[in-house]
Amino acid sequence: MAIPTVDPKQTRVGVELKHPRPLIGCRFDPSGRFLFVSAEDSTLQRFDLLTGRKTAFTGHESWVRGIAFSPPAAAAGPACLVPPVAELSALPALGLSAAPPFTLVTGDYHGRLIWWDGAAIAPKPARNVAAHDGWVRAVATSPDGKTVASCGNDHLVKLWSVTDGKPQSVLEGHACHVYNVAFHPGGGRLVSCDLKGIVKDWDLSTSKVVRELDAKILHKYDTGFRADIGGARGMTFSADGSTLACTGITNVSNAFAGVGNPLVVLFDWKDGKAKQLKPKEAYQGTGWGVAFHPAGFVVAAGGAANGRIWFWTGEDNIHKVDVPVSARDMALHPSGTALAIAGHAGNAIVYTMLPGSEKAPAKK
Amino acid sequence: MTRCNYACQTADHVVSRRSFLGAAAAGFAGLVGGFGSPAAARELSRSGKRVFTIFLHGGVSQLETWDPKPGTDTGGPFRAIPTSVPGIHISELLPHTARQMHRLALVRGLNTADDDHGRGAIIMQTGRKPEPGIEYPHLGAVAAKLLGTGKEDLPGHIQIHPGGGGGFNKQDAAFLGPRYAAVVVGDGKPPADLYRPAGLSTEADRQREALRQKLNARFAQTRRTAMTEAYTESYDQAAKVIARGDVFSIEKEDPKLADRYGRHDFGRHLLLARRLLEQGVTFVNVQHTNYDTHHENFDFHIEQLGEFDQPFATFVADLADRGMLESTLIVVMSEFGRTPKINHLYGRDHWSKSWSVALGGCGLKAGAVIGKSNANGTAVTDREVNGGHLFHTYLRAVGQDPTKNFYPNDRPIPIADPKASAITELLA
């Protein structure tokens, strides 16, 4: 895929999509045509960025935080290079017949995984699996699209066949809630990060831990409140697999008020060495999503009273964008031209990063 | 009821004498100062009833405990699960407690109308809204006064706090005086100086005590007062407590039972509470912290209630197995509940308008649910009660008449708020 020409400093609101309930998670489908969001009403909502149509996916009975697709990337590249912006409402309804098929797997806080036909006009659960004892906190699909990984509060990572939903293996070793999971682009390894910031690197051929990476800076036991706060709220590999990024909260001085700072921890995949990406300003909140942009910068978003999006080149925080609501998740469009946040007020805001626009940049 | 406050000063003075004697007897005298004074004993009943409370600090969420609302806009991500009482559901975060519901009751129509931590705690512990110019005694002090015989070896009002520390909470007793004040046992550890220091031989300790008694007797020959009598009495009581020091030794419990309580702090504290109640302590409170979850309410309730659930269920079952449930009132309370509305940080804030407590034992109607909140828990729709109603109910459950008076300074003060009354549906 060609590297898109984008300018983070021109990041601005493209379109704001509304749902009546607070949002939890968001992901673009592999083609880039759809934005899926999960909400506190236990539904998923699919926004068609071409037609503006909103479709509910009902079947979960609790909140959904895990959203993954198979195949994880469209073979022909993004079908929708740029999310429509001002033109959205003027487009004629295209129907869904042109949407390439894909499988959607979602995980909820009752421990269930549901398989869906992500492009279906009237979506229904294709498979509903009792996957974990307690919350499913994240799901991810393997680079070949054949396996989905899930992790949760039962301290386990589990692998499932995307095709038939059958369990493939259980990775045991974490001693607390597992917050996130990601496949290495090479396909043979998988990482999982728990509440205490322990990142386990699993060899999928043996189901054994190869090494542990230290993201404990994303965890704190608050002695005042006698409770733990931590975990990688967002976790992803760079496309070439050379770097792993985890984001969450650090420097917590009051866990029960969310007083701390967002942080991205980058691990060099070869030697496991870590470095930190911090917002330049003294922002209080939690990092909820992180992504590697193909142009070479890292983008993350987080939330507190309001949300924020940060951009880093190297370790330099080159830009920030204020988000008018607490950002509870962030997704990068597969074209690299846009990103979306899931807002607590029920709004999914799609930001475009394309240079040159009639619209003014978002407020800094 | 006559006023008798000389022993109130005793405690302070005896504590100060630790610097002189520095030994176990003097140390623990501070903890038992005033208990069993003859004057007080005359006023005390002999009910054999006890009170046990758990205070969930910060304000536990009623929606994640006793009054779940799954599938509503306020319900959050958790399920409601069935309990041992058909038709009663509580949060899935309390699976062990759910199996003890036939021994418990719920009040789901609580409106305490104050969202401040300090004031909320006072309302729940005194049954009254804070008033300028007067402080009312907390439930523990009231229970110690009304239910004790005055001849107990152990203090009548004990609080087990997480973390270290210890000492007195004198303000808890208000006008009842420090003899009914909470003795705070930090982290469930025996009070400091309970045991004779290792470097002090039995003979040296005996000689030292003999010297103390000789000096005391000489002093009393010419300057005997109520205060000096109280000093002496406190030392005698300290000796009794030291003799009963093993009550703090939870390692004497069956290890399998200790496992069921849990080897973590809260489990140890509840096991100690049961030992203290079993040994005749009139009132024991265990504090569990913290539930003030303005941020990530659901994660933190998983963690905190995960620690609470099994020990509490074990405690209830243990009391039942030992035949103590009929004579022990159990109350699980907070200073308030939490907002039905989920905030932008996945938190819940303070909410006193519609919340719940769990209670049981002492003849309360097991399996009862009194009061009701609306569909999404924002308001009480049936049998609204406040802290005063609960306070009346507690005292009625332990066989006391809450409409009687205390007489500090010969002035009548109703034991419980006269504007409220007991929840009679809950009383057997």
Chai-1 contact restraints between the chains, C-beta under 6 A:
chainA,res_idxA,chainB,res_idxB,connection_type,confidence,min_distance_angstrom,max_distance_angstrom,comment,restraint_id
A,S62,B,P77,contact,1.0,0.0,6.0,A-B,restraint_1
A,W63,B,P77,contact,1.0,0.0,6.0,A-B,restraint_2
A,Y109,B,P77,contact,1.0,0.0,6.0,A-B,restraint_3
A,F225,B,N290,contact,1.0,0.0,6.0,A-B,restraint_4
A,R226,B,T289,contact,1.0,0.0,6.0,A-B,restraint_5
A,R226,B,N290,contact,1.0,0.0,6.0,A-B,restraint_6
A,A227,B,F300,contact,1.0,0.0,6.0,A-B,restraint_7
A,A227,B,E303,contact,1.0,0.0,6.0,A-B,restraint_8
A,F256,B,D292,contact,1.0,0.0,6.0,A-B,restraint_9
A,F256,B,T293,contact,1.0,0.0,6.0,A-B,restraint_10
A,F256,B,H294,contact,1.0,0.0,6.0,A-B,restraint_11
A,F256,B,H295,contact,1.0,0.0,6.0,A-B,restraint_12
A,A257,B,H294,contact,1.0,0.0,6.0,A-B,restraint_13
A,A257,B,H295,contact,1.0,0.0,6.0,A-B,restraint_14
A,G258,B,H295,contact,1.0,0.0,6.0,A-B,restraint_15
A,G258,B,L345,contact,1.0,0.0,6.0,A-B,restraint_16
A,S326,B,H344,contact,1.0,0.0,6.0,A-B,restraint_17
A,H344,B,H344,contact,1.0,0.0,6.0,A-B,restraint_18
